[in-house]
Amino acid sequence: MKVINFGVIGFGTVGSGVVKLFLDNQEEIGKRLGFKLRLKKIADKMMKSKEGVQVPVDMITSDAYEIINDPEIDIVVELVGGKTFAKQFILDALKNKKHVVTANKALLSECGAEIFTEASKANCYIGFEASVGGVIPVIRTIKESLAGDKIESIYGIMNGTCNYILTKMAEEKKDFDEVLLDAQKKGYAEADPTLDIDGIDAAHKLTILTSLAFGTNVSFNNIYYEGIRDITNLDIDFASDFDYTIKLLGIAKDNGKKIEAKVHPTLIPKDHPLSSVRLEYNAIFIKGMGCGSMLLYGKGAGMMPTASAVLGDIIDCARHIYTNSIGTISNRGYLEGFMQNKQIEFIDEIVSKFYLRLMVVDRPGVLASISGILGEKNISIESVVQKGRAENGEGVPLVIFTHETRERELKEALIKIGSADYCLAKPVVLRIEDNI
């Protein structure tokens, strides 16, 4: 019986999960394949035994190149993360004509064009399902299931940490700092949560999906992103009063000549399926010419969900090797020679509706002044609400929902409003997506 070997570089949370899942399910995997898939080697600088994972001593090495240079190993699984060693491991594996599976979203979002080009030259498979949405099969869906369709837009809850925090704030009326601490205690947030709560992690994932969906090379550096640090319960309550939910969304739209790609907190209608996605779960909402609207939902992170996606790629790659069909499906869905270089629309040029929360002095004429400044920039107001009254010059929250306007004009208006003597704090600005 033909044997296809793979090696795992990195025995951390995900790496040990992949090994455990494979060893526990070898019999079932064999029934699906019809050939033998074997884990030959595990490489890790600080190899430590993991609870529930038993591997033979002779399978372990501290040298990744024992896997990369082993002529018997067909598939190299890179799970060390980062953008230095990981990149070199992948490029060296491709030079040795070895297929690669990775969950490294940061690396693919920043160096993907180079890696996929090298893979194409070597006629090698790159599996990266786990890089976006964990166990959610969004990459395979875009590349294969929707290969005959034209994707128009993608809206994604792509970071479980942020979704957990926003859910808890909305349902339990706790403030951001309290919920973040809770998320860290439960392991949903890192000790340094910057990548998650500032929108960087979601932007990495959106970069990858945008490239796949629209067949274009996308640089992470051109993706606009904001996080959720400034979201308060006041904003969540105001949004709810107008039948909106606040979610951190990654949004990609093909507008013809340019692509809109951005990550930011967004008000979406309560009756939209994305509004019901709670806690640490992720969801990707896709709209296409033929498929209409579809939602993919599941756990976007964690040891075993991510391991499941990685192992799925290993098995998919092994099948292509066994049937000698590598290259039948291009790694990014489009043949590399047909990848475009569409321009990403600058955030200031994007048109949308906005939610504005201003902390202003409660006195006559303030709303008239604000309306006049917005009017000077042709910004039309859809609705206004003020809760409560204040005395002795104290501030009150004034919330304005605008009609569609260009972001540049809104920013110019807010500079003038923010400098007025009646404005007591920096305005809070959130974008609205009604027509998802």
C-alpha positions as CSV (number, residue, x, y, z in Angstrom):
1,M,0.0,0.0,0.0
2,K,1.3,3.5,-0.9
3,V,2.4,5.5,2.1
4,I,2.2,9.3,2.2
5,N,4.2,10.9,5.0
6,F,3.9,14.3,6.7
7,G,5.9,16.1,9.3
8,V,4.7,18.7,11.8
9,I,7.0,21.7,12.7
10,G,5.7,23.3,15.9
11,F,4.3,21.3,18.8
12,G,2.4,24.1,20.6
13,T,-1.3,24.3,21.1
14,V,-2.3,23.8,17.5
15,G,0.5,21.4,16.6
16,S,-0.2,19.1,19.5
17,G,-3.9,19.3,18.6
18,V,-3.2,18.1,15.1
19,V,-1.0,15.2,16.3
20,K,-3.7,14.2,18.8
21,L,-6.6,14.4,16.4
22,F,-4.6,12.4,13.8
23,L,-3.5,9.7,16.2
24,D,-7.0,9.3,17.7
25,N,-8.7,9.1,14.3
26,Q,-6.2,7.1,12.2
27,E,-8.6,4.2,11.7
28,E,-11.4,6.5,10.4
29,I,-9.0,8.4,8.2
30,G,-7.7,5.2,6.7
31,K,-11.3,4.2,5.8
32,R,-11.7,7.5,3.9
33,L,-8.4,7.4,2.0
34,G,-7.7,3.9,0.8
35,F,-4.0,4.5,1.3
36,K,-1.8,5.0,4.4
37,L,-1.2,8.5,5.7
38,R,1.6,8.5,8.2
39,L,3.0,11.1,10.7
40,K,6.7,10.6,10.4
41,K,8.3,13.4,12.4
42,I,7.6,16.2,14.8
43,A,10.0,19.2,15.2
44,D,10.0,21.6,18.1
45,K,12.8,23.5,19.8
46,M,11.2,23.1,23.2
47,M,9.5,19.8,22.8
48,K,7.4,19.0,25.8
49,S,4.9,16.2,26.4
50,K,1.3,17.2,26.0
51,E,-1.5,15.8,28.1
52,G,-3.3,13.1,26.1
53,V,-0.7,13.1,23.3
54,Q,1.7,10.2,23.3
55,V,4.3,10.0,20.5
56,P,7.4,7.8,20.1
57,V,10.7,9.3,21.1
58,D,12.2,8.5,17.7
59,M,9.5,10.7,16.0
60,I,10.7,13.8,17.8
61,T,13.5,16.2,16.7
62,S,14.5,19.8,17.6
63,D,15.7,20.4,14.0
64,A,12.9,21.5,11.5
65,Y,15.2,20.7,8.6
66,E,15.1,17.0,9.5
67,I,11.5,17.3,8.1
68,I,12.2,19.8,5.3
69,N,15.1,17.8,3.9
70,D,13.7,14.3,4.5
71,P,13.1,12.8,1.0
72,E,10.4,10.5,2.4
73,I,8.3,13.3,3.8
74,D,5.7,14.6,1.3
75,I,3.9,17.3,3.3
76,V,5.4,19.9,5.7
77,V,3.0,21.3,8.2
78,E,4.2,24.7,9.5
79,L,2.7,25.6,12.9
80,V,5.4,27.7,14.5
81,G,3.7,31.0,13.6
82,G,5.4,34.3,13.1
83,K,6.9,35.7,10.0
84,T,10.7,34.9,10.2
85,F,11.5,31.3,10.8
86,A,8.1,30.2,9.5
87,K,8.6,32.0,6.2
88,Q,12.0,30.4,5.7
89,F,10.7,27.0,6.6
90,I,7.9,27.2,4.0
91,L,10.1,28.6,1.2
92,D,12.8,26.0,1.8
93,A,10.1,23.2,1.8
94,L,8.8,24.5,-1.5
95,K,12.3,24.5,-2.9
96,N,12.5,20.9,-2.0
97,K,9.2,20.3,-3.9
98,K,7.3,19.5,-0.7
99,H,3.7,20.5,-0.2
100,V,2.9,22.8,2.7
101,V,0.0,23.2,5.2
102,T,-0.1,26.2,7.5
103,A,-2.4,28.1,9.8
104,N,-0.2,31.2,9.6
105,K,-2.6,34.1,8.8
106,A,-0.1,36.9,9.5
107,L,2.5,35.4,7.2
108,L,0.1,34.7,4.4
109,S,-1.5,38.2,4.6
110,E,1.9,40.0,4.5
111,C,4.0,37.6,2.3
112,G,1.3,35.6,0.5
113,A,2.1,36.7,-3.0
114,E,5.7,35.6,-2.7
115,I,4.8,32.3,-1.1
116,F,2.0,31.4,-3.6
117,T,4.2,32.4,-6.5
118,E,7.0,30.0,-5.3
119,A,4.4,27.3,-4.8
120,S,3.2,27.7,-8.3
121,K,6.7,27.5,-9.7
122,A,7.3,24.3,-7.7
123,N,3.8,22.9,-8.6
124,C,3.2,22.4,-4.9
125,Y,0.1,22.5,-2.8
126,I,-0.4,25.2,-0.1
127,G,-3.2,24.3,2.4
128,F,-4.3,27.2,4.6
129,E,-7.9,26.6,5.6
130,A,-7.1,27.1,9.3
131,S,-5.7,30.6,8.7
132,V,-9.2,32.1,8.5
133,G,-12.2,31.1,10.6
134,G,-10.6,28.1,12.3
135,V,-12.8,25.1,11.5
136,I,-15.1,27.1,9.2
137,P,-14.5,25.9,5.6
138,V,-14.6,29.3,4.1
139,I,-11.4,29.0,2.0
140,R,-12.5,25.8,0.4
141,T,-15.9,27.2,-0.2
142,I,-14.6,30.2,-2.0
143,K,-12.0,28.3,-4.0
144,E,-14.1,25.3,-4.9
145,S,-17.8,25.5,-4.1
146,L,-18.1,29.0,-5.5
147,A,-15.6,28.6,-8.3
148,G,-18.3,29.2,-11.0
149,D,-19.8,32.2,-9.2
150,K,-19.0,35.8,-8.9
151,I,-18.6,36.9,-5.3
152,E,-19.9,40.4,-4.7
153,S,-19.2,41.0,-1.0
154,I,-18.0,39.4,2.2
155,Y,-18.9,40.4,5.7
156,G,-17.2,38.5,8.5
157,I,-17.1,38.2,12.3
158,M,-13.5,37.0,12.2
159,N,-12.2,37.4,15.7
160,G,-13.7,35.4,18.5
161,T,-12.1,37.5,21.3
162,C,-13.9,40.7,20.0
163,N,-17.1,38.9,19.5
164,Y,-17.0,37.5,23.0
165,I,-16.3,40.9,24.5
166,L,-19.1,42.7,22.5
167,T,-21.6,39.9,23.4
168,K,-20.8,40.1,27.1
169,M,-21.0,43.9,27.1
170,A,-24.4,43.8,25.4
171,E,-26.0,40.9,27.4
172,E,-24.5,41.6,30.9
173,K,-24.0,45.4,30.8
174,K,-20.4,45.1,31.8
175,D,-17.8,47.5,30.6
176,F,-15.0,46.8,28.2
177,D,-12.2,46.4,30.7
178,E,-14.1,44.1,32.9
179,V,-15.1,41.8,30.0
180,L,-11.6,41.8,28.6
181,L,-10.2,40.6,31.9
182,D,-12.8,37.8,32.0
183,A,-11.9,36.8,28.4
184,Q,-8.2,36.6,29.4
185,K,-9.0,34.4,32.4
186,K,-11.0,32.0,30.3
187,G,-8.3,31.9,27.6
188,Y,-10.3,33.7,24.9
189,A,-7.9,36.6,25.0
190,E,-4.1,36.7,25.2
191,A,-2.2,38.5,28.0
192,D,-1.4,41.1,25.4
193,P,-4.7,41.3,23.5
194,T,-3.5,44.0,21.0
195,L,-3.7,41.8,17.9
196,D,-7.3,40.9,18.6
197,I,-9.0,44.0,20.1
198,D,-7.3,46.5,17.8
199,G,-8.6,44.6,14.7
200,I,-5.2,43.4,13.4
201,D,-6.0,39.7,13.5
202,A,-9.3,40.3,11.6
203,A,-7.4,42.4,9.1
204,H,-4.9,39.6,8.5
205,K,-7.8,37.2,7.8
206,L,-9.7,39.7,5.6
207,T,-6.6,40.2,3.5
208,I,-6.5,36.5,2.6
209,L,-10.3,36.3,1.9
210,T,-10.2,39.4,-0.3
211,S,-7.4,37.9,-2.4
212,L,-9.3,34.7,-2.9
213,A,-12.7,36.2,-3.5
214,F,-11.6,38.7,-6.1
215,G,-8.5,37.1,-7.6
216,T,-6.2,40.0,-6.7
217,N,-3.0,40.4,-4.8
218,V,-3.8,42.3,-1.6
219,S,-1.3,43.7,0.8
220,F,-2.2,43.7,4.5
221,N,-0.6,47.2,4.7
222,N,-3.5,48.5,2.5
223,I,-6.3,47.2,4.7
224,Y,-7.9,49.8,6.9
225,Y,-8.6,48.5,10.4
226,E,-10.0,49.7,13.8
227,G,-10.6,47.8,17.0
228,I,-13.2,47.9,19.7
229,R,-11.4,49.6,22.6
230,D,-13.6,52.7,22.4
231,I,-16.9,50.9,22.3
232,T,-19.0,51.6,25.4
233,N,-22.2,50.3,26.8
234,L,-23.7,53.7,26.0
235,D,-23.1,53.0,22.3
236,I,-24.4,49.5,22.5
237,D,-27.6,50.7,24.2
238,F,-28.1,53.5,21.6
239,A,-27.6,51.1,18.8
240,S,-30.1,48.7,20.3
241,D,-32.7,51.4,20.6
242,F,-32.5,51.8,16.8
243,D,-32.6,48.0,16.2
244,Y,-28.9,47.6,15.6
245,T,-26.2,45.3,17.0
246,I,-22.5,46.3,17.1
247,K,-20.1,43.7,15.7
248,L,-16.4,43.9,14.6
249,L,-16.7,43.1,10.9
250,G,-14.2,42.5,8.2
251,I,-15.8,43.8,5.0
252,A,-14.8,43.2,1.4
253,K,-16.7,44.5,-1.6
254,D,-15.8,44.5,-5.3
255,N,-16.9,47.9,-6.7
256,G,-15.7,47.2,-10.2
257,K,-12.5,49.2,-10.6
258,K,-11.5,49.2,-6.9
259,I,-12.0,46.9,-3.9
260,E,-13.4,48.0,-0.6
261,A,-11.6,46.2,2.2
262,K,-11.8,47.3,5.8
263,V,-12.2,46.1,9.4
264,H,-14.1,48.2,12.0
265,P,-16.9,48.1,14.5
266,T,-20.2,48.2,12.6
267,L,-23.8,48.7,13.3
268,I,-25.9,46.0,11.6
269,P,-29.6,45.3,11.8
270,K,-30.7,43.1,14.7
271,D,-32.6,40.8,12.3
272,H,-29.5,40.0,10.2
273,P,-28.0,36.5,10.8
274,L,-24.6,38.0,11.8
275,S,-26.3,39.8,14.7
276,S,-27.1,36.4,16.3
277,V,-23.5,35.2,16.4
278,R,-22.5,35.2,20.0
279,L,-19.5,34.8,22.3
280,E,-16.3,33.3,20.7
281,Y,-18.0,32.1,17.5
282,N,-17.0,33.3,14.0
283,A,-19.2,33.7,11.0
284,I,-18.6,34.6,7.3
285,F,-21.5,36.0,5.3
286,I,-21.0,35.8,1.5
287,K,-23.1,37.4,-1.2
288,G,-22.7,36.1,-4.8
289,M,-24.3,36.6,-8.2
290,G,-25.5,33.0,-8.3
291,C,-25.4,31.7,-4.7
292,G,-27.2,34.7,-3.3
293,S,-26.6,35.0,0.4
294,M,-24.9,32.3,2.5
295,L,-23.6,32.1,6.1
296,L,-20.7,29.9,7.3
297,Y,-20.6,29.6,11.1
298,G,-18.4,27.9,13.7
299,K,-15.5,28.2,16.1
300,G,-12.8,30.4,14.7
301,A,-10.0,29.5,17.1
302,G,-8.9,27.0,19.8
303,M,-6.8,23.9,19.8
304,M,-9.1,21.3,18.3
305,P,-11.2,23.4,15.9
306,T,-8.0,24.7,14.3
307,A,-6.4,21.3,14.4
308,S,-9.4,19.9,12.5
309,A,-9.0,22.4,9.7
310,V,-5.2,21.7,9.5
311,L,-5.8,18.0,9.4
312,G,-8.4,18.5,6.7
313,D,-5.8,20.2,4.6
314,I,-3.3,17.5,5.2
315,I,-5.8,14.9,4.0
316,D,-6.8,16.9,1.0
317,C,-3.2,17.3,0.0
318,A,-2.5,13.6,0.5
319,R,-5.4,12.7,-1.8
320,H,-4.0,15.0,-4.5
321,I,-0.6,13.4,-4.2
322,Y,-2.1,9.9,-4.3
323,T,-4.2,10.7,-7.4
324,N,-1.4,12.7,-9.0
325,S,-3.7,15.7,-9.3
326,I,-1.7,18.4,-7.6
327,G,-2.4,21.7,-9.4
328,T,-5.9,20.7,-10.5
329,I,-7.2,23.4,-8.1
330,S,-5.0,26.5,-7.9
331,N,-3.9,27.4,-4.4
332,R,-5.7,30.7,-4.5
333,G,-8.5,29.6,-6.7
334,Y,-7.2,31.6,-9.7
335,L,-4.2,30.6,-11.7
336,E,-1.3,32.7,-10.5
337,G,-0.8,34.3,-14.0
338,F,-4.3,35.7,-13.8
339,M,-4.1,37.2,-10.4
340,Q,-4.8,41.0,-10.7
341,N,-3.5,44.0,-8.8
342,K,-6.7,45.9,-8.1
343,Q,-6.5,49.0,-6.0
344,I,-7.9,49.1,-2.5
345,E,-10.3,52.0,-2.0
346,F,-8.9,54.6,0.5
347,I,-11.1,54.7,3.6
348,D,-11.7,58.5,3.2
349,E,-13.4,57.8,-0.2
350,I,-15.8,55.2,1.0
351,V,-19.5,56.2,1.3
352,S,-21.6,54.8,4.1
353,K,-24.1,55.8,6.8
354,F,-22.7,56.8,10.2
355,Y,-23.6,56.7,13.9
356,L,-22.2,59.7,15.8
357,R,-22.2,60.1,19.5
358,L,-21.3,63.6,20.8
359,M,-20.9,64.6,24.4
360,V,-22.2,68.2,24.4
361,V,-23.2,71.0,26.7
362,D,-27.0,71.0,27.2
363,R,-28.0,74.4,26.0
364,P,-30.1,75.9,23.2
365,G,-28.5,76.3,19.8
366,V,-26.1,73.4,20.1
367,L,-28.0,71.0,17.8
368,A,-28.6,73.9,15.3
369,S,-24.8,74.5,15.2
370,I,-24.0,70.9,14.7
371,S,-26.7,70.5,12.0
372,G,-25.3,73.6,10.2
373,I,-21.7,72.2,10.2
374,L,-22.9,68.9,8.8
375,G,-25.0,70.7,6.2
376,E,-22.0,72.7,5.0
377,K,-20.5,69.3,4.0
378,N,-23.8,68.1,2.5
379,I,-24.2,65.5,5.3
380,S,-27.9,64.8,5.8
381,I,-29.2,63.7,9.2
382,E,-31.5,60.7,9.3
383,S,-32.4,60.9,13.1
384,V,-31.2,62.5,16.3
385,V,-31.7,61.4,19.9
386,Q,-30.7,63.0,23.2
387,K,-31.2,61.1,26.5
388,G,-31.6,63.1,29.7
389,R,-31.0,66.6,30.6
390,A,-28.0,68.2,32.3
391,E,-27.4,71.2,34.6
392,N,-24.5,73.5,35.4
393,G,-22.8,72.9,32.1
394,E,-22.5,69.2,32.4
395,G,-22.5,67.1,29.2
396,V,-25.2,65.0,27.7
397,P,-24.9,62.4,25.0
398,L,-26.3,63.5,21.6
399,V,-26.6,60.7,19.0
400,I,-26.9,61.4,15.3
401,F,-27.6,58.9,12.5
402,T,-26.6,60.2,9.1
403,H,-27.7,59.3,5.6
404,E,-24.9,58.0,3.3
405,T,-22.0,60.3,3.0
406,R,-18.3,60.2,2.1
407,E,-16.1,59.6,5.0
408,R,-13.7,62.4,4.1
409,E,-16.5,65.0,4.4
410,L,-17.6,63.6,7.7
411,K,-14.1,63.8,9.2
412,E,-13.8,67.4,8.1
413,A,-17.1,68.2,9.7
414,L,-16.2,66.4,13.0
415,I,-12.9,68.4,13.3
416,K,-15.0,71.6,13.4
417,I,-17.6,70.1,15.7
418,G,-15.0,68.6,18.0
419,S,-13.2,72.0,18.4
420,A,-16.4,73.8,19.4
421,D,-16.8,75.0,23.0
422,Y,-20.0,72.9,23.5
423,C,-18.3,69.6,22.6
424,L,-16.8,68.1,25.7
425,A,-15.2,64.9,24.4
426,K,-13.9,63.4,21.2
427,P,-16.8,62.3,19.0
428,V,-17.5,58.6,18.7
429,V,-17.9,57.5,15.1
430,L,-19.2,54.1,14.0
431,R,-20.2,53.0,10.5
432,I,-23.5,51.5,9.6
433,E,-24.2,48.6,7.1
434,D,-27.9,48.4,6.4
435,N,-27.8,46.6,3.1
436,I,-25.9,43.5,3.9
